[in-house]
Amino acid sequence: MNIAVIGTGYVGLVTGVCLAEIGNNVTCIDLDEAKISTLKVGISPIFEEGLEELLNKNMSLNRISFTNDYEEGLFGKDVIYIAVGTPQMADGSADLSYIESTCEAIGHHLSNDTIIVTKSTVPVGTNDYIKARIHQYLKRDLSIKIVSNPEFLKQGTAVYDTFHGDRIVIGSDDAQALEILEEINAPFHIPIIKTDLRSAEMIKYASNAFLATKISFINEMANLCEKVGANIDSVSRGIGMDTRIGSAFLNAGTGYGGSCFPKDTRAIISTGRSVGLHMQIIDSAVRVNEMQKGILVDKMIQQFGDLNGKKIALLGLSFKPNTDDMREAPSILVAEKLIKEGAIIQAYDPVSIENAKKVLPYQVNYKTSIQEAITNVDIAIILSEWDVRKTGHSPVLFMVREYPIICTLCHVPL
């Protein structure tokens, strides 16, 4: 298939590279000229394990290319994937301005019948809107079929997840479009769920809302365990062995962050509000998560007293390990609260320091190794559980034993 992918962020770039890997001819389109220039020389603008290797492999095979020219990128394409951002607005709803501009660009430059596939996470009903807007901008009498194909990738393992996912969801009101998307995805050898447009849109939001709720639940249990003298690791293991519950997303910590869970939970709350429903469970999960991010600093104050002048090491800054994404990372709130308390912060992360500098307070001092970060500190905090063996450093817990440490995974001083 000749495929275009609009957007080269986490979803778009991984989608484009992996579609090329299974034999398609892919053109990735992005208006960011600097990003396109970087990609053209085989450098990935994001950190994602295995992505750059696949990128260069498929570039050498002439199966993937990059452009910021819509006319060039859309010409002769059988299928066009939309993978642009849908950031959160102030009221929690999804900002569809990038979707709107993409529809306009497609309408202006499309020259042949095609299938439009939405990878972006969008509110229920958006794909109907996309179809109407593209038709409004079309300069020719063309046939447009719309498919919703939400992604379920975990940042840090997105390439692996593409080839080893639990399911692929494709939704459309056009049977032929579903057949073509099924054919495109068949080489992944992953179960395919075919449904209607709106159900596919809702599956994505419902999945993320449930997982976010699971994280908030185990964090509340962790706080209760600490009060009553129980061990949250044992509790998590015990309930996770129940096949009705499962062990995934039952690791207590500082709460979820990133580009999906915070945005998607608030979006589904906003969707419910728009139709007169209060999504009480999801709303509670969001509130628990926000409190969890700040509870670590409260524990430090209880344990160590006044933090003014204390030297504190923050280990792991990205919202989760194996990614450089700092969006809604717990480290942001933790750093802000610690600095407000007068603490002096030394921070280290294997890959996200440059992104961290854009969002963490300017007072944070960045170090180039774990050893340097923990030198002469009073307290060390593990904020994301990187496997430091992959980074060439000694194990974190071994290195910081002589210092007071709060581990966010077990919620108690070690």
Secondary structure as a PSIPRED ss2 file (coil, helix, strand):
# PSIPRED VFORMAT (PSIPRED V4.0)

   1 M C   1.000  0.000  0.000
   2 N E   0.000  0.000  1.000
   3 I E   0.000  0.000  1.000
   4 A E   0.000  0.000  1.000
   5 V E   0.000  0.000  1.000
   6 I E   0.000  0.000  1.000
   7 G C   1.000  0.000  0.000
   8 T C   1.000  0.000  0.000
   9 G C   1.000  0.000  0.000
  10 Y H   0.000  1.000  0.000
  11 V H   0.000  1.000  0.000
  12 G H   0.000  1.000  0.000
  13 L H   0.000  1.000  0.000
  14 V H   0.000  1.000  0.000
  15 T H   0.000  1.000  0.000
  16 G H   0.000  1.000  0.000
  17 V H   0.000  1.000  0.000
  18 C H   0.000  1.000  0.000
  19 L H   0.000  1.000  0.000
  20 A H   0.000  1.000  0.000
  21 E H   0.000  1.000  0.000
  22 I C   1.000  0.000  0.000
  23 G C   1.000  0.000  0.000
  24 N C   1.000  0.000  0.000
  25 N E   0.000  0.000  1.000
  26 V E   0.000  0.000  1.000
  27 T E   0.000  0.000  1.000
  28 C E   0.000  0.000  1.000
  29 I E   0.000  0.000  1.000
  30 D C   1.000  0.000  0.000
  31 L C   1.000  0.000  0.000
  32 D C   1.000  0.000  0.000
  33 E H   0.000  1.000  0.000
  34 A H   0.000  1.000  0.000
  35 K H   0.000  1.000  0.000
  36 I H   0.000  1.000  0.000
  37 S H   0.000  1.000  0.000
  38 T H   0.000  1.000  0.000
  39 L H   0.000  1.000  0.000
  40 K H   0.000  1.000  0.000
  41 V C   1.000  0.000  0.000
  42 G C   1.000  0.000  0.000
  43 I C   1.000  0.000  0.000
  44 S C   1.000  0.000  0.000
  45 P C   1.000  0.000  0.000
  46 I C   1.000  0.000  0.000
  47 F C   1.000  0.000  0.000
  48 E C   1.000  0.000  0.000
  49 E C   1.000  0.000  0.000
  50 G C   1.000  0.000  0.000
  51 L H   0.000  1.000  0.000
  52 E H   0.000  1.000  0.000
  53 E H   0.000  1.000  0.000
  54 L H   0.000  1.000  0.000
  55 L H   0.000  1.000  0.000
  56 N H   0.000  1.000  0.000
  57 K H   0.000  1.000  0.000
  58 N H   0.000  1.000  0.000
  59 M H   0.000  1.000  0.000
  60 S H   0.000  1.000  0.000
  61 L C   1.000  0.000  0.000
  62 N C   1.000  0.000  0.000
  63 R C   1.000  0.000  0.000
  64 I E   0.000  0.000  1.000
  65 S E   0.000  0.000  1.000
  66 F E   0.000  0.000  1.000
  67 T E   0.000  0.000  1.000
  68 N C   1.000  0.000  0.000
  69 D C   1.000  0.000  0.000
  70 Y H   0.000  1.000  0.000
  71 E H   0.000  1.000  0.000
  72 E H   0.000  1.000  0.000
  73 G H   0.000  1.000  0.000
  74 L H   0.000  1.000  0.000
  75 F C   1.000  0.000  0.000
  76 G C   1.000  0.000  0.000
  77 K C   1.000  0.000  0.000
  78 D C   1.000  0.000  0.000
  79 V E   0.000  0.000  1.000
  80 I E   0.000  0.000  1.000
  81 Y E   0.000  0.000  1.000
  82 I E   0.000  0.000  1.000
  83 A C   1.000  0.000  0.000
  84 V C   1.000  0.000  0.000
  85 G C   1.000  0.000  0.000
  86 T C   1.000  0.000  0.000
  87 P C   1.000  0.000  0.000
  88 Q E   0.000  0.000  1.000
  89 M C   1.000  0.000  0.000
  90 A C   1.000  0.000  0.000
  91 D C   1.000  0.000  0.000
  92 G C   1.000  0.000  0.000
  93 S C   1.000  0.000  0.000
  94 A E   0.000  0.000  1.000
  95 D C   1.000  0.000  0.000
  96 L C   1.000  0.000  0.000
  97 S H   0.000  1.000  0.000
  98 Y H   0.000  1.000  0.000
  99 I H   0.000  1.000  0.000
 100 E H   0.000  1.000  0.000
 101 S H   0.000  1.000  0.000
 102 T H   0.000  1.000  0.000
 103 C H   0.000  1.000  0.000
 104 E H   0.000  1.000  0.000
 105 A H   0.000  1.000  0.000
 106 I H   0.000  1.000  0.000
 107 G H   0.000  1.000  0.000
 108 H H   0.000  1.000  0.000
 109 H H   0.000  1.000  0.000
 110 L C   1.000  0.000  0.000
 111 S C   1.000  0.000  0.000
 112 N C   1.000  0.000  0.000
 113 D C   1.000  0.000  0.000
 114 T E   0.000  0.000  1.000
 115 I E   0.000  0.000  1.000
 116 I E   0.000  0.000  1.000
 117 V E   0.000  0.000  1.000
 118 T E   0.000  0.000  1.000
 119 K C   1.000  0.000  0.000
 120 S C   1.000  0.000  0.000
 121 T C   1.000  0.000  0.000
 122 V C   1.000  0.000  0.000
 123 P C   1.000  0.000  0.000
 124 V C   1.000  0.000  0.000
 125 G C   1.000  0.000  0.000
 126 T H   0.000  1.000  0.000
 127 N H   0.000  1.000  0.000
 128 D H   0.000  1.000  0.000
 129 Y H   0.000  1.000  0.000
 130 I H   0.000  1.000  0.000
 131 K H   0.000  1.000  0.000
 132 A H   0.000  1.000  0.000
 133 R H   0.000  1.000  0.000
 134 I H   0.000  1.000  0.000
 135 H H   0.000  1.000  0.000
 136 Q H   0.000  1.000  0.000
 137 Y H   0.000  1.000  0.000
 138 L C   1.000  0.000  0.000
 139 K C   1.000  0.000  0.000
 140 R C   1.000  0.000  0.000
 141 D C   1.000  0.000  0.000
 142 L C   1.000  0.000  0.000
 143 S C   1.000  0.000  0.000
 144 I E   0.000  0.000  1.000
 145 K E   0.000  0.000  1.000
 146 I E   0.000  0.000  1.000
 147 V E   0.000  0.000  1.000
 148 S E   0.000  0.000  1.000
 149 N C   1.000  0.000  0.000
 150 P C   1.000  0.000  0.000
 151 E C   1.000  0.000  0.000
 152 F C   1.000  0.000  0.000
 153 L C   1.000  0.000  0.000
 154 K C   1.000  0.000  0.000
 155 Q C   1.000  0.000  0.000
 156 G C   1.000  0.000  0.000
 157 T C   1.000  0.000  0.000
 158 A H   0.000  1.000  0.000
 159 V H   0.000  1.000  0.000
 160 Y H   0.000  1.000  0.000
 161 D H   0.000  1.000  0.000
 162 T H   0.000  1.000  0.000
 163 F H   0.000  1.000  0.000
 164 H H   0.000  1.000  0.000
 165 G C   1.000  0.000  0.000
 166 D C   1.000  0.000  0.000
 167 R C   1.000  0.000  0.000
 168 I E   0.000  0.000  1.000
 169 V E   0.000  0.000  1.000
 170 I E   0.000  0.000  1.000
 171 G E   0.000  0.000  1.000
 172 S C   1.000  0.000  0.000
 173 D C   1.000  0.000  0.000
 174 D C   1.000  0.000  0.000
 175 A H   0.000  1.000  0.000
 176 Q H   0.000  1.000  0.000
 177 A H   0.000  1.000  0.000
 178 L H   0.000  1.000  0.000
 179 E H   0.000  1.000  0.000
 180 I H   0.000  1.000  0.000
 181 L H   0.000  1.000  0.000
 182 E H   0.000  1.000  0.000
 183 E H   0.000  1.000  0.000
 184 I H   0.000  1.000  0.000
 185 N H   0.000  1.000  0.000
 186 A H   0.000  1.000  0.000
 187 P H   0.000  1.000  0.000
 188 F H   0.000  1.000  0.000
 189 H C   1.000  0.000  0.000
 190 I C   1.000  0.000  0.000
 191 P C   1.000  0.000  0.000
 192 I E   0.000  0.000  1.000
 193 I E   0.000  0.000  1.000
 194 K E   0.000  0.000  1.000
 195 T E   0.000  0.000  1.000
 196 D C   1.000  0.000  0.000
 197 L H   0.000  1.000  0.000
 198 R H   0.000  1.000  0.000
 199 S H   0.000  1.000  0.000
 200 A H   0.000  1.000  0.000
 201 E H   0.000  1.000  0.000
 202 M H   0.000  1.000  0.000
 203 I H   0.000  1.000  0.000
 204 K H   0.000  1.000  0.000
 205 Y H   0.000  1.000  0.000
 206 A H   0.000  1.000  0.000
 207 S H   0.000  1.000  0.000
 208 N H   0.000  1.000  0.000
 209 A H   0.000  1.000  0.000
 210 F H   0.000  1.000  0.000
 211 L H   0.000  1.000  0.000
 212 A H   0.000  1.000  0.000
 213 T H   0.000  1.000  0.000
 214 K H   0.000  1.000  0.000
 215 I H   0.000  1.000  0.000
 216 S H   0.000  1.000  0.000
 217 F H   0.000  1.000  0.000
 218 I H   0.000  1.000  0.000
 219 N H   0.000  1.000  0.000
 220 E H   0.000  1.000  0.000
 221 M H   0.000  1.000  0.000
 222 A H   0.000  1.000  0.000
 223 N H   0.000  1.000  0.000
 224 L H   0.000  1.000  0.000
 225 C H   0.000  1.000  0.000
 226 E H   0.000  1.000  0.000
 227 K H   0.000  1.000  0.000
 228 V H   0.000  1.000  0.000
 229 G C   1.000  0.000  0.000
 230 A C   1.000  0.000  0.000
 231 N C   1.000  0.000  0.000
 232 I H   0.000  1.000  0.000
 233 D H   0.000  1.000  0.000
 234 S H   0.000  1.000  0.000
 235 V H   0.000  1.000  0.000
 236 S H   0.000  1.000  0.000
 237 R H   0.000  1.000  0.000
 238 G H   0.000  1.000  0.000
 239 I H   0.000  1.000  0.000
 240 G H   0.000  1.000  0.000
 241 M C   1.000  0.000  0.000
 242 D C   1.000  0.000  0.000
 243 T C   1.000  0.000  0.000
 244 R C   1.000  0.000  0.000
 245 I C   1.000  0.000  0.000
 246 G C   1.000  0.000  0.000
 247 S C   1.000  0.000  0.000
 248 A C   1.000  0.000  0.000
 249 F C   1.000  0.000  0.000
 250 L C   1.000  0.000  0.000
 251 N C   1.000  0.000  0.000
 252 A C   1.000  0.000  0.000
 253 G C   1.000  0.000  0.000
 254 T C   1.000  0.000  0.000
 255 G C   1.000  0.000  0.000
 256 Y C   1.000  0.000  0.000
 257 G C   1.000  0.000  0.000
 258 G C   1.000  0.000  0.000
 259 S C   1.000  0.000  0.000
 260 C C   1.000  0.000  0.000
 261 F H   0.000  1.000  0.000
 262 P H   0.000  1.000  0.000
 263 K H   0.000  1.000  0.000
 264 D H   0.000  1.000  0.000
 265 T H   0.000  1.000  0.000
 266 R H   0.000  1.000  0.000
 267 A H   0.000  1.000  0.000
 268 I H   0.000  1.000  0.000
 269 I H   0.000  1.000  0.000
 270 S H   0.000  1.000  0.000
 271 T H   0.000  1.000  0.000
 272 G H   0.000  1.000  0.000
 273 R H   0.000  1.000  0.000
 274 S H   0.000  1.000  0.000
 275 V C   1.000  0.000  0.000
 276 G C   1.000  0.000  0.000
 277 L C   1.000  0.000  0.000
 278 H C   1.000  0.000  0.000
 279 M C   1.000  0.000  0.000
 280 Q H   0.000  1.000  0.000
 281 I H   0.000  1.000  0.000
 282 I H   0.000  1.000  0.000
 283 D H   0.000  1.000  0.000
 284 S H   0.000  1.000  0.000
 285 A H   0.000  1.000  0.000
 286 V H   0.000  1.000  0.000
 287 R H   0.000  1.000  0.000
 288 V H   0.000  1.000  0.000
 289 N H   0.000  1.000  0.000
 290 E H   0.000  1.000  0.000
 291 M H   0.000  1.000  0.000
 292 Q H   0.000  1.000  0.000
 293 K H   0.000  1.000  0.000
 294 G H   0.000  1.000  0.000
 295 I H   0.000  1.000  0.000
 296 L H   0.000  1.000  0.000
 297 V H   0.000  1.000  0.000
 298 D H   0.000  1.000  0.000
 299 K H   0.000  1.000  0.000
 300 M H   0.000  1.000  0.000
 301 I H   0.000  1.000  0.000
 302 Q H   0.000  1.000  0.000
 303 Q H   0.000  1.000  0.000
 304 F H   0.000  1.000  0.000
 305 G C   1.000  0.000  0.000
 306 D C   1.000  0.000  0.000
 307 L C   1.000  0.000  0.000
 308 N C   1.000  0.000  0.000
 309 G C   1.000  0.000  0.000
 310 K C   1.000  0.000  0.000
 311 K E   0.000  0.000  1.000
 312 I E   0.000  0.000  1.000
 313 A E   0.000  0.000  1.000
 314 L E   0.000  0.000  1.000
 315 L E   0.000  0.000  1.000
 316 G C   1.000  0.000  0.000
 317 L C   1.000  0.000  0.000
 318 S C   1.000  0.000  0.000
 319 F C   1.000  0.000  0.000
 320 K C   1.000  0.000  0.000
 321 P C   1.000  0.000  0.000
 322 N C   1.000  0.000  0.000
 323 T C   1.000  0.000  0.000
 324 D C   1.000  0.000  0.000
 325 D C   1.000  0.000  0.000
 326 M C   1.000  0.000  0.000
 327 R C   1.000  0.000  0.000
 328 E C   1.000  0.000  0.000
 329 A C   1.000  0.000  0.000
 330 P H   0.000  1.000  0.000
 331 S H   0.000  1.000  0.000
 332 I H   0.000  1.000  0.000
 333 L H   0.000  1.000  0.000
 334 V H   0.000  1.000  0.000
 335 A H   0.000  1.000  0.000
 336 E H   0.000  1.000  0.000
 337 K H   0.000  1.000  0.000
 338 L H   0.000  1.000  0.000
 339 I H   0.000  1.000  0.000
 340 K H   0.000  1.000  0.000
 341 E C   1.000  0.000  0.000
 342 G C   1.000  0.000  0.000
 343 A C   1.000  0.000  0.000
 344 I E   0.000  0.000  1.000
 345 I E   0.000  0.000  1.000
 346 Q E   0.000  0.000  1.000
 347 A E   0.000  0.000  1.000
 348 Y E   0.000  0.000  1.000
 349 D C   1.000  0.000  0.000
 350 P C   1.000  0.000  0.000
 351 V C   1.000  0.000  0.000
 352 S C   1.000  0.000  0.000
 353 I H   0.000  1.000  0.000
 354 E H   0.000  1.000  0.000
 355 N H   0.000  1.000  0.000
 356 A H   0.000  1.000  0.000
 357 K H   0.000  1.000  0.000
 358 K H   0.000  1.000  0.000
 359 V H   0.000  1.000  0.000
 360 L C   1.000  0.000  0.000
 361 P C   1.000  0.000  0.000
 362 Y C   1.000  0.000  0.000
 363 Q C   1.000  0.000  0.000
 364 V C   1.000  0.000  0.000
 365 N E   0.000  0.000  1.000
 366 Y E   0.000  0.000  1.000
 367 K C   1.000  0.000  0.000
 368 T C   1.000  0.000  0.000
 369 S C   1.000  0.000  0.000
 370 I H   0.000  1.000  0.000
 371 Q H   0.000  1.000  0.000
 372 E H   0.000  1.000  0.000
 373 A H   0.000  1.000  0.000
 374 I H   0.000  1.000  0.000
 375 T C   1.000  0.000  0.000
 376 N C   1.000  0.000  0.000
 377 V C   1.000  0.000  0.000
 378 D C   1.000  0.000  0.000
 379 I E   0.000  0.000  1.000
 380 A E   0.000  0.000  1.000
 381 I E   0.000  0.000  1.000
 382 I E   0.000  0.000  1.000
 383 L C   1.000  0.000  0.000
 384 S C   1.000  0.000  0.000
 385 E C   1.000  0.000  0.000
 386 W C   1.000  0.000  0.000
 387 D C   1.000  0.000  0.000
 388 V H   0.000  1.000  0.000
 389 R H   0.000  1.000  0.000
 390 K H   0.000  1.000  0.000
 391 T H   0.000  1.000  0.000
 392 G C   1.000  0.000  0.000
 393 H C   1.000  0.000  0.000
 394 S C   1.000  0.000  0.000
 395 P C   1.000  0.000  0.000
 396 V H   0.000  1.000  0.000
 397 L H   0.000  1.000  0.000
 398 F H   0.000  1.000  0.000
 399 M H   0.000  1.000  0.000
 400 V C   1.000  0.000  0.000
 401 R C   1.000  0.000  0.000
 402 E C   1.000  0.000  0.000
 403 Y C   1.000  0.000  0.000
 404 P C   1.000  0.000  0.000
 405 I E   0.000  0.000  1.000
 406 I E   0.000  0.000  1.000
 407 C E   0.000  0.000  1.000
 408 T C   1.000  0.000  0.000
 409 L C   1.000  0.000  0.000
 410 C C   1.000  0.000  0.000
 411 H C   1.000  0.000  0.000
 412 V C   1.000  0.000  0.000
 413 P E   0.000  0.000  1.000
 414 L C   1.000  0.000  0.000
